[in-house]
Amino acid sequence: MDQTLHQLGELLLGSVPTVILLALLYLLYTFIVHKPLGRILEERRGKTEGAVEKSRADIAASEARTGEYEQRLREARAAVFRAQEARRQAALQARTSAVNQARSKAQAQVTAAKSGIEADRVAAEKSLRGEAATLAQEIVRRVLQPAGAGR
């Protein structure tokens, strides 16, 4: 057992340089590779998150611009609709005015025609009365005339 302990001591003593080299290698790895790599990864993560945040801000800004554009588009459509409605109302008023003018002109013509017809009727009545009187006289004359005298 003494010999086993002695061999174990020699093994431990022989492993001391390996442990020291391993510790040195770990320290060198940490300072040369791990820390710079960690800084680079952290920097990259910061840039990536910054880019993501910038993208989100850009998306929000573009959505705001899109909303503004859609609002202006709605306003433009409403303005076009109002202009069309105004033109339609103007055309309707012009049409109504033209119809009213035509109606009043037709009414004036009808009134003039009625006046003309009334004048013709009065003239015809006067003429008929005159002819009726003449015919009545002629009838009376023929009726009162002796039976064989006029034929």
Backbone hydrogen bonds in HBPLUS format (Angstrom, degrees):
<---DONOR---> <-ACCEPTOR-->    atom                        ^
c    i                          cat <-CA-CA->   ^        H-A-AA   ^      H-
h    n   atom  resd res      DA  || num        DHA   H-A  angle D-A-AA Bond
n    s   type  num  typ     dist DA aas  dist angle  dist       angle   num
A0005-LEU N   A0001-MET O   2.92 MM   4  6.21 159.5  1.96 152.5 157.4     1
A0006-HIS N   A0002-ASP O   2.85 MM   4  6.07 153.4  1.92 144.2 152.2     2
A0007-GLN N   A0003-GLN O   2.86 MM   4  6.08 160.1  1.90 148.2 153.2     3
A0008-LEU N   A0004-THR O   2.82 MM   4  5.96 152.6  1.89 143.7 152.2     4
A0009-GLY N   A0005-LEU O   2.85 MM   4  6.07 152.2  1.93 145.0 152.2     5
A0010-GLU N   A0006-HIS O   2.94 MM   4  6.27 153.9  2.01 147.3 154.4     6
A0011-LEU N   A0007-GLN O   2.87 MM   4  6.11 154.1  1.93 146.6 154.1     7
A0012-LEU N   A0008-LEU O   2.91 MM   4  6.17 155.9  1.97 146.5 153.2     8
A0013-LEU N   A0009-GLY O   2.82 MM   4  6.00 158.0  1.87 147.2 153.9     9
A0014-GLY N   A0010-GLU O   2.77 MM   4  5.92 151.6  1.85 145.4 153.4    10
A0015-SER N   A0011-LEU O   2.85 MM   4  6.01 131.5  2.09 138.6 151.7    11
A0016-VAL N   A0013-LEU O   3.41 MM   3  5.36 151.2  2.50  95.7 103.6    12
A0019-VAL N   A0015-SER O   2.81 MM   4  6.08 155.0  1.87 155.4 163.0    13
A0020-ILE N   A0016-VAL O   2.84 MM   4  6.04 161.5  1.87 155.6 160.9    14
A0021-LEU N   A0017-PRO O   2.78 MM   4  5.94 161.8  1.81 146.1 151.5    15
A0022-LEU N   A0018-THR O   2.76 MM   4  5.90 153.3  1.83 143.2 151.6    16
A0023-ALA N   A0019-VAL O   2.82 MM   4  6.01 158.1  1.87 148.2 153.8    17
A0024-LEU N   A0020-ILE O   2.80 MM   4  5.99 159.8  1.84 150.4 156.6    18
A0025-LEU N   A0021-LEU O   2.73 MM   4  5.86 157.9  1.78 147.1 153.6    19
A0026-TYR N   A0022-LEU O   2.85 MM   4  6.06 150.7  1.93 143.3 151.6    20
A0027-LEU N   A0023-ALA O   2.88 MM   4  6.16 161.0  1.92 150.0 154.7    21
A0028-LEU N   A0024-LEU O   2.81 MM   4  6.04 166.2  1.83 153.8 158.0    22
A0029-TYR N   A0025-LEU O   2.83 MM   4  5.94 161.5  1.87 146.6 152.2    23
A0030-THR N   A0026-TYR O   2.86 MM   4  6.04 159.9  1.90 149.2 154.9    24
A0031-PHE N   A0027-LEU O   2.94 MM   4  6.19 167.7  1.95 156.0 158.2    25
A0032-ILE N   A0028-LEU O   2.72 MM   4  5.63 162.6  1.75 154.4 160.5    26
A0033-VAL N   A0029-TYR O   2.85 MM   4  5.19 149.1  1.94 130.9 141.3    27
A0034-HIS N   A0029-TYR O   2.89 MM   5  6.15 163.1  1.92 151.4 156.7    28
A0035-LYS N   A0030-THR O   2.95 MM   5  5.93 164.7  1.97 161.1 161.6    29
A0037-LEU N   A0033-VAL O   2.91 MM   4  5.85 154.6  1.98 150.0 158.4    30
A0038-GLY N   A0034-HIS O   2.77 MM   4  5.93 150.9  1.86 147.8 156.7    31
A0039-ARG N   A0035-LYS O   2.87 MM   4  6.14 158.9  1.91 154.6 159.9    32
A0040-ILE N   A0036-PRO O   2.87 MM   4  6.10 161.2  1.91 149.4 154.6    33
A0041-LEU N   A0037-LEU O   2.85 MM   4  6.02 159.9  1.89 147.4 153.4    34
A0042-GLU N   A0038-GLY O   2.81 MM   4  5.97 157.0  1.87 146.6 153.6    35
A0043-GLU N   A0039-ARG O   2.80 MM   4  5.98 155.8  1.86 147.0 154.2    36
A0044-ARG N   A0040-ILE O   2.79 MM   4  5.99 158.3  1.83 147.7 154.1    37
A0045-ARG N   A0041-LEU O   2.78 MM   4  5.98 157.4  1.83 147.0 153.7    38
A0046-GLY N   A0042-GLU O   2.84 MM   4  6.07 155.9  1.90 144.9 151.7    39
A0047-LYS N   A0043-GLU O   2.82 MM   4  6.12 158.7  1.87 149.6 155.7    40
A0048-THR N   A0044-ARG O   2.76 MM   4  5.96 159.1  1.81 150.6 157.1    41
A0049-GLU N   A0045-ARG O   2.77 MM   4  5.95 167.7  1.78 152.8 156.4    42
A0050-GLY N   A0046-GLY O   2.74 MM   4  5.82 151.5  1.82 142.2 151.7    43
A0051-ALA N   A0047-LYS O   2.72 MM   4  5.93 152.4  1.79 144.8 152.8    44
A0052-VAL N   A0048-THR O   2.79 MM   4  6.07 152.3  1.87 146.9 155.4    45
A0053-GLU N   A0049-GLU O   2.78 MM   4  6.02 160.9  1.82 149.0 154.2    46
A0054-LYS N   A0050-GLY O   2.75 MM   4  5.97 156.0  1.81 146.3 153.9    47
A0055-SER N   A0051-ALA O   2.75 MM   4  5.95 152.2  1.83 143.3 151.5    48
A0056-ARG N   A0052-VAL O   2.81 MM   4  6.12 155.0  1.87 148.5 155.6    49
A0057-ALA N   A0053-GLU O   2.86 MM   4  6.12 156.9  1.91 147.5 154.0    50
A0058-ASP N   A0054-LYS O   2.78 MM   4  6.02 157.0  1.84 148.4 155.3    51
A0059-ILE N   A0055-SER O   2.78 MM   4  6.00 155.2  1.84 148.5 155.5    52
A0060-ALA N   A0056-ARG O   2.85 MM   4  6.10 159.5  1.89 148.2 153.9    53
A0061-ALA N   A0057-ALA O   2.83 MM   4  6.08 158.0  1.88 148.6 155.1    54
A0062-SER N   A0058-ASP O   2.81 MM   4  6.01 157.5  1.86 147.6 154.1    55
A0063-GLU N   A0059-ILE O   2.81 MM   4  6.03 151.7  1.89 147.4 155.6    56
A0064-ALA N   A0060-ALA O   2.90 MM   4  6.15 151.0  1.98 143.9 152.1    57
A0065-ARG N   A0061-ALA O   2.85 MM   4  6.15 157.8  1.90 148.7 154.9    58
A0066-THR N   A0062-SER O   2.75 MM   4  5.92 151.7  1.83 142.9 151.6    59
A0067-GLY N   A0063-GLU O   2.83 MM   4  6.05 158.4  1.87 145.9 151.6    60
A0068-GLU N   A0064-ALA O   2.87 MM   4  6.13 156.6  1.92 146.9 153.8    61
A0069-TYR N   A0065-ARG O   2.73 MM   4  5.94 158.0  1.78 148.5 155.1    62
A0070-GLU N   A0066-THR O   2.77 MM   4  6.01 160.1  1.81 151.7 157.2    63
A0071-GLN N   A0067-GLY O   2.86 MM   4  6.07 151.0  1.95 143.7 152.0    64
A0072-ARG N   A0068-GLU O   2.86 MM   4  6.17 163.0  1.89 152.5 156.7    65
A0073-LEU N   A0069-TYR O   2.80 MM   4  6.01 151.0  1.88 146.0 155.2    66
A0074-ARG N   A0070-GLU O   2.84 MM   4  6.09 156.4  1.90 146.3 152.2    67
A0075-GLU N   A0071-GLN O   2.87 MM   4  6.16 158.4  1.92 149.9 156.3    68
A0076-ALA N   A0072-ARG O   2.77 MM   4  6.00 153.9  1.84 146.3 153.8    69
A0077-ARG N   A0073-LEU O   2.84 MM   4  6.08 160.2  1.88 150.6 156.1    70
A0078-ALA N   A0074-ARG O   2.85 MM   4  6.07 155.6  1.91 146.5 153.7    71
A0079-ALA N   A0075-GLU O   2.83 MM   4  6.09 152.5  1.91 145.6 153.5    72
A0080-VAL N   A0076-ALA O   2.85 MM   4  6.12 158.7  1.90 150.8 156.5    73
A0081-PHE N   A0077-ARG O   2.80 MM   4  6.04 157.7  1.85 147.6 154.4    74
A0082-ARG N   A0078-ALA O   2.78 MM   4  6.04 157.3  1.83 148.3 154.6    75
A0083-ALA N   A0079-ALA O   2.84 MM   4  6.08 157.8  1.89 148.2 154.5    76
A0084-GLN N   A0080-VAL O   2.82 MM   4  6.05 159.7  1.86 150.7 156.6    77
A0085-GLU N   A0081-PHE O   2.79 MM   4  5.99 156.5  1.85 148.3 155.5    78
A0086-ALA N   A0082-ARG O   2.80 MM   4  6.03 152.3  1.87 146.2 154.0    79
A0087-ARG N   A0083-ALA O   2.85 MM   4  6.13 161.0  1.89 150.5 155.5    80
A0088-ARG N   A0084-GLN O   2.78 MM   4  5.98 155.6  1.84 147.7 155.3    81
A0089-GLN N   A0085-GLU O   2.80 MM   4  6.01 157.1  1.85 146.6 153.0    82
A0090-ALA N   A0086-ALA O   2.82 MM   4  6.05 158.0  1.87 148.9 155.3    83
A0091-ALA N   A0087-ARG O   2.82 MM   4  6.02 160.5  1.86 148.9 154.4    84
A0092-LEU N   A0088-ARG O   2.79 MM   4  5.97 154.4  1.86 145.8 153.8    85
A0093-GLN N   A0089-GLN O   2.77 MM   4  6.01 154.9  1.84 148.2 155.2    86
A0094-ALA N   A0090-ALA O   2.80 MM   4  6.04 157.8  1.85 148.0 154.6    87
A0095-ARG N   A0091-ALA O   2.81 MM   4  5.98 156.9  1.86 145.9 152.8    88
A0096-THR N   A0092-LEU O   2.79 MM   4  5.98 160.1  1.83 146.4 152.4    89
A0097-SER N   A0093-GLN O   2.75 MM   4  5.93 158.2  1.80 148.2 154.7    90
A0098-ALA N   A0094-ALA O   2.81 MM   4  6.03 159.0  1.85 147.7 153.6    91
A0099-VAL N   A0095-ARG O   2.79 MM   4  6.04 159.0  1.84 151.4 157.6    92
A0100-ASN N   A0096-THR O   2.80 MM   4  6.02 158.5  1.85 148.4 154.8    93
A0101-GLN N   A0097-SER O   2.82 MM   4  6.05 158.3  1.86 150.4 156.5    94
A0102-ALA N   A0098-ALA O   2.85 MM   4  6.04 163.8  1.88 148.8 153.7    95
A0103-ARG N   A0099-VAL O   2.74 MM   4  5.89 152.6  1.81 145.9 154.7    96
A0104-SER N   A0100-ASN O   2.78 MM   4  6.01 161.9  1.81 150.1 154.6    97
A0105-LYS N   A0101-GLN O   2.82 MM   4  5.99 157.5  1.87 149.8 156.7    98
A0106-ALA N   A0102-ALA O   2.79 MM   4  5.93 158.9  1.83 145.6 152.1    99
A0107-GLN N   A0103-ARG O   2.70 MM   4  5.93 152.4  1.78 145.3 154.3   100
A0108-ALA N   A0104-SER O   2.79 MM   4  6.00 152.1  1.87 143.0 150.5   101
A0109-GLN N   A0105-LYS O   2.84 MM   4  6.14 155.6  1.89 147.1 154.2   102
A0110-VAL N   A0106-ALA O   2.73 MM   4  5.99 156.0  1.79 149.0 156.2   103
A0111-THR N   A0107-GLN O   2.78 MM   4  6.00 159.2  1.82 147.6 153.7   104
A0112-ALA N   A0108-ALA O   2.75 MM   4  5.99 158.8  1.80 147.4 153.9   105
A0113-ALA N   A0109-GLN O   2.70 MM   4  5.90 157.7  1.75 147.8 154.8   106
A0114-LYS N   A0110-VAL O   2.73 MM   4  5.96 154.3  1.80 148.5 156.0   107
A0115-SER N   A0111-THR O   2.82 MM   4  6.08 157.0  1.88 147.2 153.8   108
A0116-GLY N   A0112-ALA O   2.80 MM   4  6.07 158.2  1.85 148.4 155.0   109
A0117-ILE N   A0113-ALA O   2.71 MM   4  5.93 158.1  1.76 148.6 155.3   110
A0118-GLU N   A0114-LYS O   2.70 MM   4  5.88 156.3  1.76 148.0 155.2   111
A0119-ALA N   A0115-SER O   2.79 MM   4  6.03 156.3  1.85 147.5 154.3   112
A0120-ASP N   A0116-GLY O   2.80 MM   4  6.03 158.9  1.84 147.6 154.1   113
A0121-ARG N   A0117-ILE O   2.72 MM   4  5.94 151.3  1.80 145.6 154.4   114
A0122-VAL N   A0118-GLU O   2.80 MM   4  6.05 162.8  1.83 150.4 154.8   115
A0123-ALA N   A0119-ALA O   2.82 MM   4  6.04 162.9  1.85 150.1 155.4   116
A0124-ALA N   A0120-ASP O   2.67 MM   4  5.83 154.3  1.73 145.5 153.8   117
A0125-GLU N   A0121-ARG O   2.68 MM   4  5.91 157.3  1.73 151.6 158.0   118
A0126-LYS N   A0122-VAL O   2.86 MM   4  6.09 160.1  1.90 149.0 154.4   119
A0127-SER N   A0123-ALA O   2.78 MM   4  5.99 158.1  1.83 146.4 153.3   120
A0128-LEU N   A0124-ALA O   2.65 MM   4  5.83 158.1  1.69 148.1 155.3   121
A0129-ARG N   A0125-GLU O   2.69 MM   4  5.89 153.4  1.75 146.9 155.0   122
A0130-GLY N   A0126-LYS O   2.89 MM   4  6.12 157.7  1.94 143.9 150.4   123
A0131-GLU N   A0127-SER O   2.79 MM   4  6.06 161.1  1.83 150.8 156.4   124
A0132-ALA N   A0128-LEU O   2.52 MM   4  5.61 151.5  1.60 145.3 155.2   125
A0133-ALA N   A0129-ARG O   2.80 MM   4  5.98 155.8  1.86 144.6 150.7   126
A0134-THR N   A0130-GLY O   2.95 MM   4  6.21 157.1  2.01 143.2 150.0   127
A0135-LEU N   A0131-GLU O   2.61 MM   4  5.82 165.2  1.63 153.9 158.5   128
A0136-ALA N   A0132-ALA O   2.69 MM   4  5.79 154.4  1.76 144.4 152.6   129
A0137-GLN N   A0133-ALA O   2.87 MM   4  6.09 156.3  1.93 145.0 151.3   130
A0138-GLU N   A0134-THR O   2.81 MM   4  6.07 154.9  1.88 146.6 154.6   131
A0139-ILE N   A0135-LEU O   2.72 MM   4  5.95 159.1  1.76 152.4 157.9   132
A0140-VAL N   A0136-ALA O   2.80 MM   4  5.98 165.6  1.82 149.2 153.8   133
A0141-ARG N   A0137-GLN O   2.76 MM   4  5.89 161.0  1.80 147.9 153.9   134
A0142-ARG N   A0138-GLU O   2.86 MM   4  6.07 158.1  1.91 146.8 152.6   135
A0143-VAL N   A0139-ILE O   2.72 MM   4  5.89 159.5  1.76 153.7 160.4   136
A0144-LEU N   A0140-VAL O   2.79 MM   4  5.83 159.0  1.83 150.0 156.3   137
A0145-GLN N   A0141-ARG O   2.90 MM   4  5.78 124.8  2.21 135.5 148.8   138
A0149-ALA N   A0146-PRO O   3.34 MM   3  5.51 155.1  2.40 107.3 114.3   139
